[in-house]
Amino acid sequence: MAEWYYSEFGQTKGPFSKAKIVDLVLKQELEPDSYVMSDRDHVWTRIREIPELEEELHKPVDLPHMEKFPDSVVEGGYVEETRNLYFHIPIRRLIILNILSGGLYQLYWFYRQWRFWSEKHKQGHQSFDREAARIFFVLSILNKIETDRELNAVCRADFNGNRLFWMWVVFGLAGYAFYTLTGISNVLHEVFFMLTLVIDVIFLLPVQRYINRVNEKLGNPYARFGFWEYLAIALGLFPLLILLIFLPFKLL
């Protein structure tokens, strides 16, 4: 049986069993794009490109999923039984609410995905604001969904979390650079920056489609529309209304 090695800060770690490498990925200590090497071929290769590791990583688990979540997870302030794996909402809801909230709905989307994972892995004691302050928090969320065994037991993930994350970051930074370097009016600056936040959601759509496809195969209903979604809309529409009111005066 092959033994495996991985590199960390320029040092080679190992040898490890195949099961240990898979466990490190599931614990987020390694990423699907991390390089590993077996003692059979001595070639550094991404984990996602090694069939035997991918097969083990996505090995089926007991289904269907049924779990009781606390009030803080279920929208509306009540407890219900749910089969949903991660935040299961229509694509059109994600797009429309992201537009209406001026991009703020993405924050709520990340929170719901993280909350499901934290409860599933008994990490409810962790603080979301502390986790969200991590530089690569968004990347971590996308990788968690991509490598989740329950999701992959139904159908394999068809997106690359690392690639989507960097496209999401680059697009946002490009919008911010244009926002800060151009000489257009301050009001148009704000409008353009909000549009950047709104459009940036396109890099989350493949992830949501995958979550939806899994839940639809399991016959799970969409998550209910709740208070925090109304709040995201209100917070997003308020500055937009202010901009629309003062924009004519700024352009005169």
C-alpha positions in Angstrom: 0.0 0.0 0.0 1.3 3.4 -1.0 2.4 6.0 1.6 1.9 9.7 1.0 3.7 12.9 1.7 2.7 16.6 1.6 4.7 19.8 1.7 4.2 22.5 4.4 6.3 25.7 4.6 9.0 24.0 2.4 9.2 20.9 4.6 8.0 17.5 3.4 5.6 15.8 5.9 5.0 12.1 6.0 4.7 9.3 5.4 0.9 9.1 5.8 -1.7 6.6 4.8 -4.3 7.4 2.2 -6.9 7.6 4.9 -4.9 10.2 6.8 -4.4 12.4 3.7 -8.2 12.3 3.1 -8.8 13.1 6.8 -6.5 16.2 6.5 -8.6 17.4 3.5 -11.9 16.9 5.4 -10.4 18.8 8.4 -9.4 21.7 6.0 -5.7 21.2 6.9 -5.1 20.4 3.3 -7.0 21.7 0.2 -8.1 19.8 -2.9 -5.4 21.7 -4.8 -2.7 20.9 -2.3 0.2 18.8 -3.7 1.0 15.3 -2.4 3.4 12.6 -3.5 3.3 8.9 -3.1 6.3 6.6 -2.6 5.3 4.8 -5.8 5.9 7.5 -8.4 7.6 10.3 -6.4 5.7 13.0 -8.4 4.1 16.0 -6.7 0.4 16.0 -7.9 -2.7 17.9 -6.8 -5.0 15.9 -4.6 -8.0 16.5 -6.9 -6.0 15.0 -9.8 -5.4 11.7 -8.0 -8.4 9.3 -8.7 -7.8 7.0 -5.7 -7.7 10.0 -3.3 -10.7 11.6 -4.9 -12.6 8.4 -4.7 -11.8 8.0 -1.0 -12.6 11.7 -0.4 -16.1 11.4 -1.9 -16.9 8.0 -0.5 -20.6 7.6 0.2 -21.9 8.1 3.8 -25.1 7.1 5.4 -28.1 8.9 3.7 -30.6 10.4 3.9 -29.4 13.2 6.1 -31.7 14.1 9.0 -30.7 16.4 11.8 -32.3 18.7 14.4 -30.8 22.2 14.3 -31.1 24.9 17.0 -33.3 28.0 16.7 -30.4 30.1 15.5 -30.0 28.1 12.4 -33.6 27.8 11.3 -35.1 31.0 10.0 -38.2 32.4 11.6 -37.2 31.6 15.2 -38.6 28.1 15.4 -37.2 24.6 15.3 -38.0 22.1 12.5 -36.7 18.9 11.2 -34.6 19.5 8.0 -33.0 17.3 5.5 -31.3 20.2 3.7 -27.6 20.0 3.1 -26.2 23.5 3.4 -28.2 26.6 2.4 -30.7 25.4 -0.2 -32.4 28.4 -2.0 -33.5 29.1 -5.5 -30.9 30.6 -7.8 -33.2 33.5 -8.6 -33.6 34.3 -4.9 -29.8 34.5 -4.5 -29.6 36.8 -7.5 -32.6 39.0 -6.8 -31.8 39.5 -3.1 -28.2 40.2 -3.9 -29.3 43.0 -6.2 -31.9 44.4 -3.8 -29.4 44.3 -0.9 -26.6 46.0 -2.9 -24.4 42.9 -2.5 -24.9 42.5 1.3 -26.9 39.3 0.8 -23.6 37.5 0.0 -22.6 38.0 3.7 -25.8 36.3 4.8 -25.2 33.5 2.3 -21.7 32.8 3.6 -23.1 32.8 7.2 -25.7 30.2 6.4 -23.3 27.9 4.7 -20.8 28.3 7.5 -23.5 27.8 10.2 -24.6 24.5 8.6 -21.0 23.2 8.6 -20.3 24.4 12.2 -23.4 22.6 13.6 -22.7 19.5 11.5 -19.2 19.2 12.9 -20.1 20.2 16.4 -18.3 23.6 16.1 -21.2 25.7 17.2 -19.1 27.3 19.9 -17.1 29.1 17.3 -17.9 32.7 16.7 -18.9 33.6 13.1 -17.5 37.1 13.3 -14.1 35.7 14.4 -14.2 33.1 11.7 -15.3 35.6 9.1 -12.3 37.8 10.0 -9.9 35.2 8.7 -8.3 36.2 5.3 -9.3 33.1 3.5 -12.7 32.5 5.2 -14.6 32.6 1.8 -12.1 30.1 0.3 -12.6 27.8 3.3 -16.4 27.9 2.9 -16.2 27.0 -0.8 -13.7 24.2 -0.1 -15.9 22.8 2.7 -18.8 22.5 0.3 -16.7 21.1 -2.5 -15.3 18.3 -0.4 -18.3 17.6 1.8 -18.9 13.8 1.8 -22.6 13.9 2.2 -23.0 16.2 -0.8 -20.6 14.2 -2.9 -22.3 10.9 -1.9 -25.3 12.1 -3.9 -23.4 13.7 -6.8 -19.8 14.8 -7.3 -18.9 18.5 -7.0 -18.6 20.1 -10.4 -16.8 23.3 -9.5 -13.3 24.3 -8.3 -13.6 26.2 -5.1 -10.1 27.7 -5.4 -10.7 29.0 -8.9 -14.1 30.5 -8.0 -12.6 32.2 -4.9 -9.8 33.9 -6.8 -12.1 35.0 -9.6 -14.4 36.5 -6.9 -11.5 38.3 -5.3 -9.9 39.5 -8.5 -13.2 40.9 -9.8 -13.9 42.6 -6.5 -10.4 44.1 -6.3 -10.7 45.3 -10.0 -13.9 47.1 -9.1 -12.4 48.6 -6.0 -9.3 49.8 -8.0 -11.5 51.4 -10.6 -13.6 52.9 -7.8 -10.5 54.5 -6.2 -8.5 55.5 -9.2 -11.0 57.0 -11.6 -12.0 60.6 -11.6 -15.8 60.3 -11.9 -18.1 61.9 -9.3 -18.3 60.5 -5.8 -21.9 59.5 -6.3 -21.1 57.5 -9.5 -18.2 56.0 -7.5 -20.7 54.6 -5.0 -23.1 53.4 -7.7 -20.2 51.6 -9.6 -18.9 50.0 -6.4 -22.4 48.7 -5.5 -22.7 47.3 -9.0 -19.4 45.5 -8.6 -20.7 43.8 -5.3 -23.9 42.8 -7.1 -22.2 41.3 -10.1 -19.6 39.5 -8.0 -22.3 37.0 -7.0 -21.9 35.2 -10.3 -18.9 33.4 -8.9 -21.1 31.9 -6.2 -23.8 30.6 -8.6 -22.0 27.3 -9.5 -21.8 26.5 -5.7 -25.5 27.2 -5.2 -26.5 25.2 -8.2 -24.5 22.2 -6.9 -26.1 22.5 -3.4 -29.5 22.7 -5.0 -28.9 19.7 -7.3 -28.0 17.6 -4.3 -31.0 18.7 -2.3 -33.4 18.2 -5.2 -32.2 14.6 -5.6 -32.9 14.0 -2.0 -36.4 15.7 -2.3 -35.5 18.5 0.1 -37.5 21.8 0.2 -36.0 25.2 -0.2 -35.1 27.1 3.0 -37.9 29.5 4.1 -37.6 33.3 3.4 -36.8 34.8 6.8 -36.2 37.9 8.9 -32.5 38.3 8.0 -33.3 38.3 4.3 -35.7 41.1 4.8 -33.1 43.0 6.8 -30.5 42.5 4.1 -32.8 44.0 1.6 -33.6 47.0 3.9 -29.9 47.6 4.6 -29.1 47.5 0.9 -32.0 49.6 -0.4 -31.5 52.4 2.1 -28.1 53.7 0.7 -29.4 53.0 -2.9 -32.4 55.3 -2.2 -30.1 58.0 -0.8 -28.0 57.8 -3.9 -31.0 58.0 -6.2 -32.3 61.1 -4.3 -29.0 63.0 -4.4 -27.7 61.8 -7.8 -29.5 64.4 -9.8 -28.1 67.2 -7.7 -24.6 65.9 -8.0 -24.8 65.7 -11.8 -26.1 69.3 -12.1 
